[in-house]
Structures are given as structure tokens and as C-alpha cells.
Amino acid sequence: MTPLPKRRWSTRRQGKRRATLKVTTSSSVVCSNCGQLKPNHVACPKCGFYRGRQVLKIKTRNKEESSYAKASEDKKVENKN
């Protein structure tokens, strides 16, 4: 048999225990470079800047790739009709 508590926890003691179990929202700040909201102490996911200097290189789509994707979508639409 497993051990059991000898006495019941009072509601006051239970409330004191649960008082620390609260959900907090993560705070965010405005990026100094692009103006987007970003988490604190993290490089901006939009532009890659942190504390005034670029620390991440953000990949962007080339115009050729995006036009290729559009062309392939147009072909799919034509094939359905």
C-alpha cells in the first residue's frame, strides 16, 4: 500500500500553494530597427537586429522563385479547368 497523508490540507493552505501557480503573459517590445513587436532579449525575427546591430541573416525569397511559384500555380489552375 502506498503512503497517504495523515491529515487533510486545509483550504487556506491549499490556496497559499495555488497562489503562485498563475499564468503570465510574455512581454514584448518594439524593434528599434523595423518597428515590429518582438520578445524581450531576443533578436527580431523580422529583420534580425538585436541591440542596434544585425546578428541574424534573414532569408528572403528571390523574385525569380516567387514568379516560378506563381507560374506553377497558374498551370495547376489551367489543368483543373
N, C-alpha and C positions, 0 to 999 in steps of 0.2 A: 504494500500500500504506500502511496506517495505521501510525503508530509503535507500537512494542511496548516493554515494559520490558526493560532489559538483563539484569537478574538476577531470580531468583525471590525473593519475600518469604518470610522465614523464619517459622516458626510462632510464634516468640516475638514478633516484630514484629507479626504478624497478630493475636495475642492482645491485645497492648497497644492496637492500634487498636480492636478489638471490645469492650474493657473499658468504654468509655464509652457503648456503644450498648445501654443497658439500659432496660427498660420500668418506668416508675414509676407508682404509683397516685396519683390526685389525692386530696389530703387534704380532709376535710370537718369542719365544726364544727357545734355545736348552736346553733340560732337562739335568741337571748335573749328573743324575744317569744313564739313559738309552740312552741319546743322541737323542731322538725323539723331533720333534718340538711340542711345547705346547703353549697355550695362556699365556700372562703375568699374574702374580699374581693368578695363578690357579694351583691346584695340577695336576700332569701329569696323563692323562687318561690311559697311557700305564702301568706305574709302581706304581703310587700312591704316589710318593715322592713330597714334597714341601719344599724348602729351606733346603735341606740336611737331612730331616727325613721323615719317612713314615707316612702319615696322612690318607691314604685310603687303604683299603684292597681290592685288585683287585681279582675278582673271576676268576679262570681258570678251564677249562674243565678237568675232570679226563680222564685217558687213557681208563678206562672201559666204560665211557659214549661215548667217541668218537668211540671206537670199536663197541659198541652196535649200534650207529647210522649208521656206515658203514655196519654192518651186515643187518640191516633192509633195507638199500638202496639196497644191493645186492639181498635180497629176492624180493623186488619190481621189480627189473630188470628181475629176473628169471621168475616171474609171468607174465610179459608182453610178454615174448618170448614164 
